[in-house]
Amino acid sequence: MATTALQYRFDGPRHAPVVLLVPPFGTRMSVWDPQMPELTRHRRVLRVEHRGHGSSPAPEGPYTIEDLALDVLGLLEAQGLTRVSAVGAGLCGSLLMWITANSPRTLDRLVLLAAGARTPRTHGWRKIASRVRETGLDSVATEVTMPWFTPAMGEEHPEVVARFTEEFEELDARGFASICEAVALMDQRHLVAAVRVPTLVVSAAHDPLLPPGHGRRLADGIADSRFEVVSGAAHLVGVERADKVNELLVGHVVR
């Protein structure tokens, strides 16, 4: 199966163990900027851009979650990387779950931020995809990005919210629509028990997309897991509560 060559970037000590950071769909690798100072102290950090994000190509759809996971796995293989730690945020945590289940020697530790094993049917990703194809990304920007931050974040740091909205509006519309259609069908509950690496599951207390119950069920299904809820944050918990998320990440992947 053909994979898409994703844009990527390495930071940190050249010969240190690698930590892979996979951003939520709709965001760029810059979503991880708050984590970089801490993680690059002792790890070489690999960040990626999904199809249609940044300079990653957006091939003609349809896409599947397997396609998107194979893009990431293909990059790791092309870089000669095995046994890396990985952090996945939002619904793209499903890509790392697919990799751990289908290529169990690839990842040695896993962090899932604001994730779930199944896309709630109430999300309406198919409708969002349809609107993007008809009228562009601007027409869905508010709907997609509003759940990312609490109202307090918007009031205290409007420039941060504006930056993420602008980055979203710069995505490839056709590619994002195809990702939405793949996400709408995501159901990996059958793969959860196959995740056999030490896993940290972190939910945000005020996440309207995937509330903590999703994380709790995910952690309950993984044999070697730990579950944490971070207060004062919505879906992009690593941005809004970087202090707490960094503490948790360092404790799990830097050892």
QUITABEL-V871272 format. One record per backbone hydrogen bond with DSSP energy under -1.0 kcal/mol. CO is the residue of the C=O (numbers start at 1). NH is the residue of the N-H. E is the energy in kcal/mol with one decimal. If there is no record, write none. Layout:
BEGIN
co = {CO & CO}
nh = {NH & NH}
e = {E & E}
END
This chain:
BEGIN
co = {7 & 9 & 11 & 13 & 17 & 18 & 19 & 20 & 21 & 22 & 24 & 28 & 29 & 30 & 32 & 32 & 35 & 36 & 38 & 39 & 44 & 45 & 46 & 47 & 50 & 52 & 53 & 57 & 64 & 65 & 66 & 67 & 68 & 69 & 70 & 71 & 72 & 73 & 74 & 75 & 76 & 77 & 84 & 85 & 86 & 87 & 88 & 89 & 90 & 91 & 92 & 93 & 94 & 95 & 96 & 97 & 98 & 99 & 103 & 106 & 109 & 110 & 111 & 112 & 113 & 117 & 120 & 124 & 125 & 126 & 127 & 128 & 129 & 130 & 131 & 132 & 137 & 140 & 141 & 142 & 145 & 147 & 148 & 150 & 151 & 152 & 153 & 157 & 157 & 158 & 159 & 160 & 161 & 162 & 163 & 164 & 165 & 168 & 172 & 173 & 174 & 175 & 176 & 177 & 178 & 179 & 180 & 183 & 186 & 188 & 191 & 192 & 198 & 199 & 200 & 201 & 202 & 203 & 204 & 211 & 212 & 213 & 214 & 215 & 216 & 217 & 219 & 224 & 226 & 228 & 230 & 233 & 235 & 236 & 236 & 237 & 241 & 242 & 243 & 244 & 245 & 246 & 247 & 248 & 249 & 250}
nh = {49 & 47 & 45 & 16 & 44 & 85 & 46 & 87 & 48 & 89 & 27 & 31 & 32 & 33 & 35 & 36 & 39 & 40 & 41 & 43 & 19 & 11 & 21 & 9 & 53 & 172 & 56 & 52 & 68 & 69 & 70 & 71 & 72 & 73 & 74 & 75 & 76 & 77 & 78 & 79 & 81 & 80 & 108 & 20 & 111 & 22 & 113 & 92 & 93 & 94 & 95 & 97 & 98 & 99 & 100 & 101 & 102 & 103 & 106 & 84 & 86 & 200 & 88 & 202 & 90 & 188 & 123 & 128 & 129 & 130 & 131 & 132 & 133 & 134 & 135 & 136 & 140 & 144 & 145 & 146 & 148 & 235 & 236 & 154 & 155 & 156 & 157 & 160 & 161 & 162 & 163 & 164 & 165 & 166 & 167 & 168 & 169 & 171 & 176 & 177 & 178 & 179 & 180 & 181 & 182 & 183 & 184 & 186 & 119 & 191 & 194 & 195 & 110 & 226 & 112 & 228 & 114 & 230 & 207 & 214 & 216 & 217 & 218 & 219 & 220 & 221 & 222 & 199 & 201 & 203 & 205 & 206 & 237 & 239 & 240 & 241 & 245 & 246 & 247 & 248 & 249 & 250 & 251 & 252 & 253 & 254}
e = {-2.0 & -2.7 & -3.3 & -1.3 & -2.6 & -1.8 & -2.7 & -2.9 & -1.1 & -1.8 & -2.0 & -2.0 & -1.9 & -1.9 & -1.9 & -1.0 & -2.4 & -2.5 & -1.0 & -1.5 & -2.4 & -2.0 & -2.9 & -2.0 & -2.3 & -2.6 & -2.1 & -1.0 & -2.0 & -2.4 & -2.7 & -1.6 & -1.3 & -2.6 & -2.9 & -1.8 & -2.1 & -2.5 & -2.4 & -1.8 & -2.9 & -1.2 & -2.1 & -2.9 & -2.0 & -3.1 & -2.7 & -1.1 & -1.9 & -1.6 & -1.6 & -2.0 & -2.1 & -2.1 & -2.7 & -1.9 & -2.3 & -3.0 & -2.3 & -2.2 & -1.9 & -2.5 & -2.6 & -2.9 & -2.7 & -3.5 & -1.8 & -1.9 & -2.5 & -2.3 & -2.3 & -2.4 & -2.2 & -1.7 & -3.3 & -1.9 & -1.7 & -2.7 & -2.5 & -2.2 & -1.8 & -1.9 & -2.3 & -1.6 & -1.8 & -2.6 & -2.9 & -1.0 & -1.5 & -2.5 & -1.8 & -2.0 & -2.0 & -2.4 & -2.3 & -2.0 & -2.2 & -1.8 & -2.6 & -2.4 & -1.9 & -1.9 & -2.6 & -2.0 & -1.6 & -2.8 & -2.2 & -1.7 & -2.4 & -1.8 & -1.4 & -1.8 & -2.4 & -1.8 & -2.7 & -2.5 & -3.6 & -3.0 & -1.6 & -2.2 & -2.7 & -2.2 & -1.9 & -2.9 & -2.3 & -1.1 & -1.1 & -2.6 & -3.1 & -2.7 & -3.0 & -2.2 & -1.9 & -1.4 & -2.3 & -2.5 & -2.5 & -2.9 & -1.6 & -2.1 & -2.9 & -2.7 & -1.7 & -1.2 & -3.2 & -1.4}
END
